[in-house]
Amino acid sequence: MGFADDAKDALAATGQKIGRAAEDAKERVSDKVDEVKADAEVKKAEGDVKKAEAERDATKAKNDYKEDLR
């Protein structure tokens, strides 16, 4: 019966190791998704800043032009 108990223990340990490996893989995928989302938010914010700067510059140019006409 010692052999059967050893095999049972080995199978249990293998099952636990597989479970931990699957959980680790799931966590790595989740971390990567979070990283990609954060990068997308940064790029969107950078785009918003560039758009605001362009609008500011256009408004300044328009106001300068109006001032020159006066």
PDB file of N, CA, C, O and CB in Angstrom:
ATOM      1  N   MET A   1       0.799  -1.194   0.000  1.00  0.00           N
ATOM      2  CA  MET A   1       0.000   0.000   0.000  1.00  0.00           C
ATOM      3  C   MET A   1       0.844   1.261   0.000  1.00  0.00           C
ATOM      4  O   MET A   1       0.321   2.329  -0.318  1.00  0.00           O
ATOM      5  CB  MET A   1      -0.910  -0.003   1.175  1.00  0.00           C
ATOM      6  N   GLY A   2       2.089   1.192   0.332  1.00  0.00           N
ATOM      7  CA  GLY A   2       2.963   2.351   0.327  1.00  0.00           C
ATOM      8  C   GLY A   2       3.120   2.939  -1.070  1.00  0.00           C
ATOM      9  O   GLY A   2       3.179   4.157  -1.243  1.00  0.00           O
ATOM     10  N   PHE A   3       3.185   2.047  -2.069  1.00  0.00           N
ATOM     11  CA  PHE A   3       3.327   2.518  -3.442  1.00  0.00           C
ATOM     12  C   PHE A   3       2.088   3.304  -3.880  1.00  0.00           C
ATOM     13  O   PHE A   3       2.204   4.340  -4.534  1.00  0.00           O
ATOM     14  CB  PHE A   3       3.570   1.333  -4.390  1.00  0.00           C
ATOM     15  N   ALA A   4       0.933   2.816  -3.525  1.00  0.00           N
ATOM     16  CA  ALA A   4      -0.317   3.488  -3.902  1.00  0.00           C
ATOM     17  C   ALA A   4      -0.412   4.861  -3.234  1.00  0.00           C
ATOM     18  O   ALA A   4      -0.848   5.830  -3.857  1.00  0.00           O
ATOM     19  CB  ALA A   4      -1.539   2.620  -3.516  1.00  0.00           C
ATOM     20  N   ASP A   5      -0.006   4.941  -1.971  1.00  0.00           N
ATOM     21  CA  ASP A   5      -0.029   6.226  -1.271  1.00  0.00           C
ATOM     22  C   ASP A   5       0.955   7.205  -1.892  1.00  0.00           C
ATOM     23  O   ASP A   5       0.663   8.391  -2.043  1.00  0.00           O
ATOM     24  CB  ASP A   5       0.290   6.034   0.213  1.00  0.00           C
ATOM     25  N   ASP A   6       2.133   6.684  -2.252  1.00  0.00           N
ATOM     26  CA  ASP A   6       3.131   7.544  -2.899  1.00  0.00           C
ATOM     27  C   ASP A   6       2.614   8.073  -4.243  1.00  0.00           C
ATOM     28  O   ASP A   6       2.807   9.242  -4.579  1.00  0.00           O
ATOM     29  CB  ASP A   6       4.451   6.771  -3.106  1.00  0.00           C
ATOM     30  N   ALA A   7       1.959   7.196  -5.000  1.00  0.00           N
ATOM     31  CA  ALA A   7       1.416   7.614  -6.295  1.00  0.00           C
ATOM     32  C   ALA A   7       0.316   8.645  -6.101  1.00  0.00           C
ATOM     33  O   ALA A   7       0.216   9.609  -6.859  1.00  0.00           O
ATOM     34  CB  ALA A   7       0.876   6.401  -7.077  1.00  0.00           C
ATOM     35  N   LYS A   8      -0.514   8.436  -5.075  1.00  0.00           N
ATOM     36  CA  LYS A   8      -1.583   9.398  -4.775  1.00  0.00           C
ATOM     37  C   LYS A   8      -1.001  10.761  -4.423  1.00  0.00           C
ATOM     38  O   LYS A   8      -1.466  11.795  -4.904  1.00  0.00           O
ATOM     39  CB  LYS A   8      -2.463   8.888  -3.620  1.00  0.00           C
ATOM     40  N   ASP A   9       0.023  10.744  -3.577  1.00  0.00           N
ATOM     41  CA  ASP A   9       0.668  12.002  -3.182  1.00  0.00           C
ATOM     42  C   ASP A   9       1.298  12.691  -4.387  1.00  0.00           C
ATOM     43  O   ASP A   9       1.212  13.910  -4.534  1.00  0.00           O
ATOM     44  CB  ASP A   9       1.734  11.745  -2.104  1.00  0.00           C
ATOM     45  N   ALA A  10       1.928  11.902  -5.242  1.00  0.00           N
ATOM     46  CA  ALA A  10       2.558  12.477  -6.436  1.00  0.00           C
ATOM     47  C   ALA A  10       1.511  13.085  -7.347  1.00  0.00           C
ATOM     48  O   ALA A  10       1.715  14.172  -7.889  1.00  0.00           O
ATOM     49  CB  ALA A  10       3.364  11.411  -7.195  1.00  0.00           C
ATOM     50  N   LEU A  11       0.393  12.400  -7.521  1.00  0.00           N
ATOM     51  CA  LEU A  11      -0.680  12.946  -8.359  1.00  0.00           C
ATOM     52  C   LEU A  11      -1.268  14.213  -7.756  1.00  0.00           C
ATOM     53  O   LEU A  11      -1.569  15.169  -8.471  1.00  0.00           O
ATOM     54  CB  LEU A  11      -1.781  11.906  -8.556  1.00  0.00           C
ATOM     55  N   ALA A  12      -1.431  14.214  -6.441  1.00  0.00           N
ATOM     56  CA  ALA A  12      -1.969  15.406  -5.781  1.00  0.00           C
ATOM     57  C   ALA A  12      -1.013  16.589  -5.951  1.00  0.00           C
ATOM     58  O   ALA A  12      -1.444  17.705  -6.239  1.00  0.00           O
ATOM     59  CB  ALA A  12      -2.219  15.129  -4.280  1.00  0.00           C
ATOM     60  N   ALA A  13       0.286  16.336  -5.770  1.00  0.00           N
ATOM     61  CA  ALA A  13       1.271  17.410  -5.926  1.00  0.00           C
ATOM     62  C   ALA A  13       1.297  17.910  -7.364  1.00  0.00           C
ATOM     63  O   ALA A  13       1.416  19.112  -7.603  1.00  0.00           O
ATOM     64  CB  ALA A  13       2.671  16.928  -5.509  1.00  0.00           C
ATOM     65  N   THR A  14       1.187  16.997  -8.317  1.00  0.00           N
ATOM     66  CA  THR A  14       1.170  17.387  -9.727  1.00  0.00           C
ATOM     67  C   THR A  14      -0.061  18.228 -10.034  1.00  0.00           C
ATOM     68  O   THR A  14       0.020  19.234 -10.738  1.00  0.00           O
ATOM     69  CB  THR A  14       1.206  16.146 -10.633  1.00  0.00           C
ATOM     70  N   GLY A  15      -1.183  17.812  -9.507  1.00  0.00           N
ATOM     71  CA  GLY A  15      -2.412  18.577  -9.716  1.00  0.00           C
ATOM     72  C   GLY A  15      -2.314  19.981  -9.150  1.00  0.00           C
ATOM     73  O   GLY A  15      -2.768  20.941  -9.772  1.00  0.00           O
ATOM     74  N   GLN A  16      -1.717  20.102  -7.963  1.00  0.00           N
ATOM     75  CA  GLN A  16      -1.545  21.421  -7.351  1.00  0.00           C
ATOM     76  C   GLN A  16      -0.601  22.280  -8.183  1.00  0.00           C
ATOM     77  O   GLN A  16      -0.832  23.474  -8.370  1.00  0.00           O
ATOM     78  CB  GLN A  16      -1.012  21.287  -5.915  1.00  0.00           C
ATOM     79  N   LYS A  17       0.467  21.656  -8.682  1.00  0.00           N
ATOM     80  CA  LYS A  17       1.431  22.406  -9.495  1.00  0.00           C
ATOM     81  C   LYS A  17       0.782  22.907 -10.790  1.00  0.00           C
ATOM     82  O   LYS A  17       1.020  24.038 -11.215  1.00  0.00           O
ATOM     83  CB  LYS A  17       2.658  21.526  -9.822  1.00  0.00           C
ATOM     84  N   ILE A  18      -0.031  22.063 -11.404  1.00  0.00           N
ATOM     85  CA  ILE A  18      -0.741  22.460 -12.630  1.00  0.00           C
ATOM     86  C   ILE A  18      -1.711  23.592 -12.326  1.00  0.00           C
ATOM     87  O   ILE A  18      -1.826  24.545 -13.097  1.00  0.00           O
ATOM     88  CB  ILE A  18      -1.499  21.256 -13.247  1.00  0.00           C
ATOM     89  N   GLY A  19      -2.409  23.482 -11.197  1.00  0.00           N
ATOM     90  CA  GLY A  19      -3.342  24.539 -10.801  1.00  0.00           C
ATOM     91  C   GLY A  19      -2.642  25.865 -10.588  1.00  0.00           C
ATOM     92  O   GLY A  19      -3.135  26.911 -11.008  1.00  0.00           O
ATOM     93  N   ARG A  20      -1.477  25.820  -9.926  1.00  0.00           N
ATOM     94  CA  ARG A  20      -0.719  27.063  -9.706  1.00  0.00           C
ATOM     95  C   ARG A  20      -0.218  27.638 -11.028  1.00  0.00           C
ATOM     96  O   ARG A  20      -0.230  28.852 -11.228  1.00  0.00           O
ATOM     97  CB  ARG A  20       0.471  26.810  -8.756  1.00  0.00           C
ATOM     98  N   ALA A  21       0.222  26.763 -11.924  1.00  0.00           N
ATOM     99  CA  ALA A  21       0.713  27.229 -13.228  1.00  0.00           C
ATOM    100  C   ALA A  21      -0.411  27.892 -14.021  1.00  0.00           C
ATOM    101  O   ALA A  21      -0.204  28.925 -14.658  1.00  0.00           O
ATOM    102  CB  ALA A  21       1.310  26.054 -14.036  1.00  0.00           C
ATOM    103  N   ALA A  22      -1.598  27.295 -13.977  1.00  0.00           N
ATOM    104  CA  ALA A  22      -2.742  27.879 -14.691  1.00  0.00           C
ATOM    105  C   ALA A  22      -3.116  29.230 -14.084  1.00  0.00           C
ATOM    106  O   ALA A  22      -3.412  30.178 -14.812  1.00  0.00           O
ATOM    107  CB  ALA A  22      -3.959  26.920 -14.652  1.00  0.00           C
ATOM    108  N   GLU A  23      -3.104  29.321 -12.762  1.00  0.00           N
ATOM    109  CA  GLU A  23      -3.436  30.582 -12.084  1.00  0.00           C
ATOM    110  C   GLU A  23      -2.398  31.664 -12.417  1.00  0.00           C
ATOM    111  O   GLU A  23      -2.743  32.823 -12.644  1.00  0.00           O
ATOM    112  CB  GLU A  23      -3.514  30.368 -10.546  1.00  0.00           C
ATOM    113  N   ASP A  24      -1.124  31.262 -12.441  1.00  0.00           N
ATOM    114  CA  ASP A  24      -0.061  32.217 -12.797  1.00  0.00           C
ATOM    115  C   ASP A  24      -0.227  32.715 -14.228  1.00  0.00           C
ATOM    116  O   ASP A  24      -0.058  33.905 -14.496  1.00  0.00           O
ATOM    117  CB  ASP A  24       1.326  31.569 -12.626  1.00  0.00           C
ATOM    118  N   ALA A  25      -0.556  31.818 -15.140  1.00  0.00           N
ATOM    119  CA  ALA A  25      -0.753  32.212 -16.542  1.00  0.00           C
ATOM    120  C   ALA A  25      -1.923  33.173 -16.661  1.00  0.00           C
ATOM    121  O   ALA A  25      -1.853  34.169 -17.380  1.00  0.00           O
ATOM    122  CB  ALA A  25      -0.988  30.976 -17.432  1.00  0.00           C
ATOM    123  N   LYS A  26      -2.998  32.864 -15.949  1.00  0.00           N
ATOM    124  CA  LYS A  26      -4.176  33.741 -15.966  1.00  0.00           C
ATOM    125  C   LYS A  26      -3.823  35.125 -15.433  1.00  0.00           C
ATOM    126  O   LYS A  26      -4.259  36.139 -15.977  1.00  0.00           O
ATOM    127  CB  LYS A  26      -5.321  33.129 -15.134  1.00  0.00           C
ATOM    128  N   GLU A  27      -3.038  35.156 -14.373  1.00  0.00           N
ATOM    129  CA  GLU A  27      -2.649  36.433 -13.776  1.00  0.00           C
ATOM    130  C   GLU A  27      -1.741  37.233 -14.714  1.00  0.00           C
ATOM    131  O   GLU A  27      -1.871  38.453 -14.811  1.00  0.00           O
ATOM    132  CB  GLU A  27      -1.944  36.198 -12.435  1.00  0.00           C
ATOM    133  N   ARG A  28      -0.815  36.542 -15.408  1.00  0.00           N
ATOM    134  CA  ARG A  28       0.068  37.242 -16.359  1.00  0.00           C
ATOM    135  C   ARG A  28      -0.733  37.857 -17.497  1.00  0.00           C
ATOM    136  O   ARG A  28      -0.460  38.981 -17.917  1.00  0.00           O
ATOM    137  CB  ARG A  28       1.126  36.278 -16.927  1.00  0.00           C
ATOM    138  N   VAL A  29      -1.723  37.122 -17.997  1.00  0.00           N
ATOM    139  CA  VAL A  29      -2.573  37.643 -19.073  1.00  0.00           C
ATOM    140  C   VAL A  29      -3.342  38.864 -18.574  1.00  0.00           C
ATOM    141  O   VAL A  29      -3.449  39.870 -19.276  1.00  0.00           O
ATOM    142  CB  VAL A  29      -3.557  36.548 -19.583  1.00  0.00           C
ATOM    143  N   SER A  30      -3.866  38.768 -17.381  1.00  0.00           N
ATOM    144  CA  SER A  30      -4.614  39.887 -16.800  1.00  0.00           C
ATOM    145  C   SER A  30      -3.714  41.112 -16.631  1.00  0.00           C
ATOM    146  O   SER A  30      -4.128  42.238 -16.906  1.00  0.00           O
ATOM    147  CB  SER A  30      -5.221  39.481 -15.440  1.00  0.00           C
ATOM    148  N   ASP A  31      -2.485  40.883 -16.178  1.00  0.00           N
ATOM    149  CA  ASP A  31      -1.542  41.989 -16.023  1.00  0.00           C
ATOM    150  C   ASP A  31      -1.232  42.637 -17.363  1.00  0.00           C
ATOM    151  O   ASP A  31      -1.143  43.861 -17.454  1.00  0.00           O
ATOM    152  CB  ASP A  31      -0.251  41.502 -15.367  1.00  0.00           C
ATOM    153  N   LYS A  32      -1.068  41.834 -18.396  1.00  0.00           N
ATOM    154  CA  LYS A  32      -0.760  42.362 -19.727  1.00  0.00           C
ATOM    155  C   LYS A  32      -1.936  43.187 -20.257  1.00  0.00           C
ATOM    156  O   LYS A  32      -1.738  44.236 -20.870  1.00  0.00           O
ATOM    157  CB  LYS A  32      -0.425  41.211 -20.706  1.00  0.00           C
ATOM    158  N   VAL A  33      -3.157  42.706 -20.019  1.00  0.00           N
ATOM    159  CA  VAL A  33      -4.347  43.450 -20.456  1.00  0.00           C
ATOM    160  C   VAL A  33      -4.388  44.806 -19.749  1.00  0.00           C
ATOM    161  O   VAL A  33      -4.658  45.827 -20.381  1.00  0.00           O
ATOM    162  CB  VAL A  33      -5.653  42.638 -20.165  1.00  0.00           C
ATOM    163  N   ASP A  34      -4.122  44.818 -18.446  1.00  0.00           N
ATOM    164  CA  ASP A  34      -4.113  46.074 -17.701  1.00  0.00           C
ATOM    165  C   ASP A  34      -3.047  47.024 -18.244  1.00  0.00           C
ATOM    166  O   ASP A  34      -3.271  48.231 -18.345  1.00  0.00           O
ATOM    167  CB  ASP A  34      -3.872  45.809 -16.208  1.00  0.00           C
ATOM    168  N   GLU A  35      -1.888  46.467 -18.592  1.00  0.00           N
ATOM    169  CA  GLU A  35      -0.799  47.284 -19.132  1.00  0.00           C
ATOM    170  C   GLU A  35      -1.197  47.913 -20.471  1.00  0.00           C
ATOM    171  O   GLU A  35      -0.936  49.092 -20.709  1.00  0.00           O
ATOM    172  CB  GLU A  35       0.474  46.433 -19.303  1.00  0.00           C
ATOM    173  N   VAL A  36      -1.822  47.129 -21.332  1.00  0.00           N
ATOM    174  CA  VAL A  36      -2.248  47.632 -22.644  1.00  0.00           C
ATOM    175  C   VAL A  36      -3.306  48.723 -22.478  1.00  0.00           C
ATOM    176  O   VAL A  36      -3.279  49.734 -23.181  1.00  0.00           O
ATOM    177  CB  VAL A  36      -2.802  46.476 -23.518  1.00  0.00           C
ATOM    178  N   LYS A  37      -4.241  48.514 -21.540  1.00  0.00           N
ATOM    179  CA  LYS A  37      -5.273  49.534 -21.289  1.00  0.00           C
ATOM    180  C   LYS A  37      -4.642  50.834 -20.792  1.00  0.00           C
ATOM    181  O   LYS A  37      -5.034  51.920 -21.218  1.00  0.00           O
ATOM    182  CB  LYS A  37      -6.304  49.020 -20.258  1.00  0.00           C
ATOM    183  N   ALA A  38      -3.667  50.723 -19.895  1.00  0.00           N
ATOM    184  CA  ALA A  38      -3.009  51.920 -19.367  1.00  0.00           C
ATOM    185  C   ALA A  38      -2.264  52.652 -20.485  1.00  0.00           C
ATOM    186  O   ALA A  38      -2.305  53.880 -20.559  1.00  0.00           O
ATOM    187  CB  ALA A  38      -2.034  51.548 -18.223  1.00  0.00           C
ATOM    188  N   ASP A  39      -1.584  51.900 -21.351  1.00  0.00           N
ATOM    189  CA  ASP A  39      -0.889  52.529 -22.475  1.00  0.00           C
ATOM    190  C   ASP A  39      -1.867  53.249 -23.393  1.00  0.00           C
ATOM    191  O   ASP A  39      -1.571  54.335 -23.892  1.00  0.00           O
ATOM    192  CB  ASP A  39      -0.101  51.485 -23.268  1.00  0.00           C
ATOM    193  N   ALA A  40      -3.026  52.650 -23.615  1.00  0.00           N
ATOM    194  CA  ALA A  40      -4.031  53.279 -24.477  1.00  0.00           C
ATOM    195  C   ALA A  40      -4.542  54.574 -23.852  1.00  0.00           C
ATOM    196  O   ALA A  40      -4.757  55.562 -24.553  1.00  0.00           O
ATOM    197  CB  ALA A  40      -5.206  52.313 -24.733  1.00  0.00           C
ATOM    198  N   GLU A  41      -4.734  54.568 -22.546  1.00  0.00           N
ATOM    199  CA  GLU A  41      -5.193  55.788 -21.867  1.00  0.00           C
ATOM    200  C   GLU A  41      -4.145  56.894 -21.969  1.00  0.00           C
ATOM    201  O   GLU A  41      -4.488  58.061 -22.159  1.00  0.00           O
ATOM    202  CB  GLU A  41      -5.510  55.496 -20.385  1.00  0.00           C
ATOM    203  N   VAL A  42      -2.873  56.531 -21.844  1.00  0.00           N
ATOM    204  CA  VAL A  42      -1.800  57.525 -21.953  1.00  0.00           C
ATOM    205  C   VAL A  42      -1.787  58.115 -23.360  1.00  0.00           C
ATOM    206  O   VAL A  42      -1.691  59.331 -23.524  1.00  0.00           O
ATOM    207  CB  VAL A  42      -0.421  56.891 -21.616  1.00  0.00           C
ATOM    208  N   LYS A  43      -1.883  57.263 -24.368  1.00  0.00           N
ATOM    209  CA  LYS A  43      -1.868  57.754 -25.751  1.00  0.00           C
ATOM    210  C   LYS A  43      -3.070  58.660 -26.017  1.00  0.00           C
ATOM    211  O   LYS A  43      -2.949  59.663 -26.720  1.00  0.00           O
ATOM    212  CB  LYS A  43      -1.863  56.572 -26.745  1.00  0.00           C
ATOM    213  N   LYS A  44      -4.224  58.311 -25.459  1.00  0.00           N
ATOM    214  CA  LYS A  44      -5.409  59.149 -25.631  1.00  0.00           C
ATOM    215  C   LYS A  44      -5.193  60.507 -24.972  1.00  0.00           C
ATOM    216  O   LYS A  44      -5.529  61.544 -25.544  1.00  0.00           O
ATOM    217  CB  LYS A  44      -6.656  58.457 -25.041  1.00  0.00           C
ATOM    218  N   ALA A  45      -4.630  60.491 -23.768  1.00  0.00           N
ATOM    219  CA  ALA A  45      -4.375  61.750 -23.061  1.00  0.00           C
ATOM    220  C   ALA A  45      -3.379  62.603 -23.828  1.00  0.00           C
ATOM    221  O   ALA A  45      -3.544  63.819 -23.922  1.00  0.00           O
ATOM    222  CB  ALA A  45      -3.855  61.480 -21.641  1.00  0.00           C
ATOM    223  N   GLU A  46      -2.345  61.974 -24.376  1.00  0.00           N
ATOM    224  CA  GLU A  46      -1.365  62.721 -25.171  1.00  0.00           C
ATOM    225  C   GLU A  46      -2.038  63.333 -26.396  1.00  0.00           C
ATOM    226  O   GLU A  46      -1.744  64.472 -26.761  1.00  0.00           O
ATOM    227  CB  GLU A  46      -0.195  61.804 -25.602  1.00  0.00           C
ATOM    228  N   GLY A  47      -2.934  62.587 -27.030  1.00  0.00           N
ATOM    229  CA  GLY A  47      -3.671  63.104 -28.184  1.00  0.00           C
ATOM    230  C   GLY A  47      -4.552  64.271 -27.805  1.00  0.00           C
ATOM    231  O   GLY A  47      -4.660  65.246 -28.549  1.00  0.00           O
ATOM    232  N   ASP A  48      -5.190  64.172 -26.633  1.00  0.00           N
ATOM    233  CA  ASP A  48      -6.039  65.269 -26.159  1.00  0.00           C
ATOM    234  C   ASP A  48      -5.215  66.535 -25.919  1.00  0.00           C
ATOM    235  O   ASP A  48      -5.659  67.643 -26.221  1.00  0.00           O
ATOM    236  CB  ASP A  48      -6.771  64.861 -24.866  1.00  0.00           C
ATOM    237  N   VAL A  49      -4.018  66.360 -25.377  1.00  0.00           N
ATOM    238  CA  VAL A  49      -3.152  67.516 -25.123  1.00  0.00           C
ATOM    239  C   VAL A  49      -2.749  68.161 -26.442  1.00  0.00           C
ATOM    240  O   VAL A  49      -2.784  69.385 -26.572  1.00  0.00           O
ATOM    241  CB  VAL A  49      -1.893  67.098 -24.320  1.00  0.00           C
ATOM    242  N   LYS A  50      -2.369  67.347 -27.414  1.00  0.00           N
ATOM    243  CA  LYS A  50      -1.972  67.899 -28.717  1.00  0.00           C
ATOM    244  C   LYS A  50      -3.136  68.631 -29.377  1.00  0.00           C
ATOM    245  O   LYS A  50      -2.949  69.683 -29.989  1.00  0.00           O
ATOM    246  CB  LYS A  50      -1.461  66.780 -29.643  1.00  0.00           C
ATOM    247  N   LYS A  51      -4.332  68.074 -29.252  1.00  0.00           N
ATOM    248  CA  LYS A  51      -5.509  68.723 -29.832  1.00  0.00           C
ATOM    249  C   LYS A  51      -5.762  70.068 -29.147  1.00  0.00           C
ATOM    250  O   LYS A  51      -6.049  71.064 -29.811  1.00  0.00           O
ATOM    251  CB  LYS A  51      -6.755  67.810 -29.706  1.00  0.00           C
ATOM    252  N   ALA A  52      -5.655  70.090 -27.819  1.00  0.00           N
ATOM    253  CA  ALA A  52      -5.870  71.336 -27.079  1.00  0.00           C
ATOM    254  C   ALA A  52      -4.816  72.374 -27.446  1.00  0.00           C
ATOM    255  O   ALA A  52      -5.126  73.558 -27.581  1.00  0.00           O
ATOM    256  CB  ALA A  52      -5.847  71.074 -25.564  1.00  0.00           C
ATOM    257  N   GLU A  53      -3.577  71.933 -27.605  1.00  0.00           N
ATOM    258  CA  GLU A  53      -2.516  72.874 -28.005  1.00  0.00           C
ATOM    259  C   GLU A  53      -2.791  73.431 -29.402  1.00  0.00           C
ATOM    260  O   GLU A  53      -2.582  74.619 -29.644  1.00  0.00           O
ATOM    261  CB  GLU A  53      -1.128  72.181 -27.972  1.00  0.00           C
ATOM    262  N   ALA A  54      -3.251  72.593 -30.310  1.00  0.00           N
ATOM    263  CA  ALA A  54      -3.554  73.051 -31.669  1.00  0.00           C
ATOM    264  C   ALA A  54      -4.714  74.043 -31.649  1.00  0.00           C
ATOM    265  O   ALA A  54      -4.685  75.048 -32.359  1.00  0.00           O
ATOM    266  CB  ALA A  54      -3.889  71.852 -32.586  1.00  0.00           C
ATOM    267  N   GLU A  55      -5.726  73.764 -30.843  1.00  0.00           N
ATOM    268  CA  GLU A  55      -6.850  74.698 -30.736  1.00  0.00           C
ATOM    269  C   GLU A  55      -6.389  76.026 -30.134  1.00  0.00           C
ATOM    270  O   GLU A  55      -6.817  77.095 -30.571  1.00  0.00           O
ATOM    271  CB  GLU A  55      -7.981  74.088 -29.880  1.00  0.00           C
ATOM    272  N   ARG A  56      -5.527  75.952 -29.143  1.00  0.00           N
ATOM    273  CA  ARG A  56      -5.003  77.176 -28.529  1.00  0.00           C
ATOM    274  C   ARG A  56      -4.237  77.998 -29.555  1.00  0.00           C
ATOM    275  O   ARG A  56      -4.419  79.211 -29.651  1.00  0.00           O
ATOM    276  CB  ARG A  56      -4.093  76.839 -27.331  1.00  0.00           C
ATOM    277  N   ASP A  57      -3.381  77.332 -30.321  1.00  0.00           N
ATOM    278  CA  ASP A  57      -2.579  78.030 -31.332  1.00  0.00           C
ATOM    279  C   ASP A  57      -3.468  78.636 -32.414  1.00  0.00           C
ATOM    280  O   ASP A  57      -3.213  79.744 -32.886  1.00  0.00           O
ATOM    281  CB  ASP A  57      -1.561  77.070 -31.965  1.00  0.00           C
ATOM    282  N   ALA A  58      -4.509  77.905 -32.802  1.00  0.00           N
ATOM    283  CA  ALA A  58      -5.424  78.428 -33.835  1.00  0.00           C
ATOM    284  C   ALA A  58      -6.172  79.642 -33.308  1.00  0.00           C
ATOM    285  O   ALA A  58      -6.361  80.619 -34.033  1.00  0.00           O
ATOM    286  CB  ALA A  58      -6.430  77.337 -34.288  1.00  0.00           C
ATOM    287  N   THR A  59      -6.596  79.588 -32.058  1.00  0.00           N
ATOM    288  CA  THR A  59      -7.310  80.723 -31.463  1.00  0.00           C
ATOM    289  C   THR A  59      -6.387  81.937 -31.366  1.00  0.00           C
ATOM    290  O   THR A  59      -6.799  83.063 -31.643  1.00  0.00           O
ATOM    291  CB  THR A  59      -7.856  80.352 -30.061  1.00  0.00           C
ATOM    292  N   LYS A  60      -5.146  81.696 -30.974  1.00  0.00           N
ATOM    293  CA  LYS A  60      -4.180  82.801 -30.874  1.00  0.00           C
ATOM    294  C   LYS A  60      -3.943  83.419 -32.248  1.00  0.00           C
ATOM    295  O   LYS A  60      -3.901  84.642 -32.384  1.00  0.00           O
ATOM    296  CB  LYS A  60      -2.841  82.308 -30.269  1.00  0.00           C
ATOM    297  N   ALA A  61      -3.788  82.579 -33.259  1.00  0.00           N
ATOM    298  CA  ALA A  61      -3.562  83.092 -34.617  1.00  0.00           C
ATOM    299  C   ALA A  61      -4.762  83.899 -35.093  1.00  0.00           C
ATOM    300  O   ALA A  61      -4.604  84.950 -35.714  1.00  0.00           O
ATOM    301  CB  ALA A  61      -3.281  81.935 -35.595  1.00  0.00           C
ATOM    302  N   LYS A  62      -5.957  83.406 -34.802  1.00  0.00           N
ATOM    303  CA  LYS A  62      -7.177  84.123 -35.190  1.00  0.00           C
ATOM    304  C   LYS A  62      -7.249  85.471 -34.482  1.00  0.00           C
ATOM    305  O   LYS A  62      -7.568  86.485 -35.101  1.00  0.00           O
ATOM    306  CB  LYS A  62      -8.433  83.282 -34.866  1.00  0.00           C
ATOM    307  N   ASN A  63      -6.952  85.482 -33.189  1.00  0.00           N
ATOM    308  CA  ASN A  63      -7.003  86.730 -32.431  1.00  0.00           C
ATOM    309  C   ASN A  63      -5.931  87.716 -32.892  1.00  0.00           C
ATOM    310  O   ASN A  63      -6.174  88.921 -32.955  1.00  0.00           O
ATOM    311  CB  ASN A  63      -6.840  86.444 -30.942  1.00  0.00           C
ATOM    312  N   ASP A  64      -4.752  87.203 -33.211  1.00  0.00           N
ATOM    313  CA  ASP A  64      -3.688  88.069 -33.739  1.00  0.00           C
ATOM    314  C   ASP A  64      -4.101  88.684 -35.064  1.00  0.00           C
ATOM    315  O   ASP A  64      -3.852  89.864 -35.313  1.00  0.00           O
ATOM    316  CB  ASP A  64      -2.381  87.280 -33.911  1.00  0.00           C
ATOM    317  N   TYR A  65      -4.725  87.890 -35.907  1.00  0.00           N
ATOM    318  CA  TYR A  65      -5.189  88.385 -37.196  1.00  0.00           C
ATOM    319  C   TYR A  65      -6.241  89.481 -37.006  1.00  0.00           C
ATOM    320  O   TYR A  65      -6.201  90.515 -37.672  1.00  0.00           O
ATOM    321  CB  TYR A  65      -5.763  87.231 -38.038  1.00  0.00           C
ATOM    322  N   LYS A  66      -7.186  89.240 -36.085  1.00  0.00           N
ATOM    323  CA  LYS A  66      -8.210  90.247 -35.810  1.00  0.00           C
ATOM    324  C   LYS A  66      -7.579  91.527 -35.280  1.00  0.00           C
ATOM    325  O   LYS A  66      -7.995  92.629 -35.637  1.00  0.00           O
ATOM    326  CB  LYS A  66      -9.241  89.710 -34.806  1.00  0.00           C
ATOM    327  N   GLU A  67      -6.585  91.376 -34.438  1.00  0.00           N
ATOM    328  CA  GLU A  67      -5.910  92.544 -33.863  1.00  0.00           C
ATOM    329  C   GLU A  67      -5.213  93.353 -34.959  1.00  0.00           C
ATOM    330  O   GLU A  67      -5.216  94.584 -34.930  1.00  0.00           O
ATOM    331  CB  GLU A  67      -4.886  92.106 -32.790  1.00  0.00           C
ATOM    332  N   ASP A  68      -4.622  92.653 -35.916  1.00  0.00           N
ATOM    333  CA  ASP A  68      -3.953  93.339 -37.020  1.00  0.00           C
ATOM    334  C   ASP A  68      -4.952  94.114 -37.891  1.00  0.00           C
ATOM    335  O   ASP A  68      -4.606  95.150 -38.460  1.00  0.00           O
ATOM    336  CB  ASP A  68      -3.183  92.327 -37.879  1.00  0.00           C
ATOM    337  N   LEU A  69      -6.171  93.619 -37.993  1.00  0.00           N
ATOM    338  CA  LEU A  69      -7.181  94.291 -38.804  1.00  0.00           C
ATOM    339  C   LEU A  69      -7.688  95.565 -38.137  1.00  0.00           C
ATOM    340  O   LEU A  69      -8.199  96.455 -38.816  1.00  0.00           O
ATOM    341  CB  LEU A  69      -8.343  93.353 -39.074  1.00  0.00           C
ATOM    342  N   ARG A  70      -7.556  95.659 -36.842  1.00  0.00           N
ATOM    343  CA  ARG A  70      -8.092  96.834 -36.133  1.00  0.00           C
ATOM    344  C   ARG A  70      -7.228  98.025 -36.286  1.00  0.00           C
ATOM    345  O   ARG A  70      -7.542  99.088 -35.750  1.00  0.00           O
ATOM    346  CB  ARG A  70      -8.266  96.548 -34.683  1.00  0.00           C
TER     347      ARG A  70
END
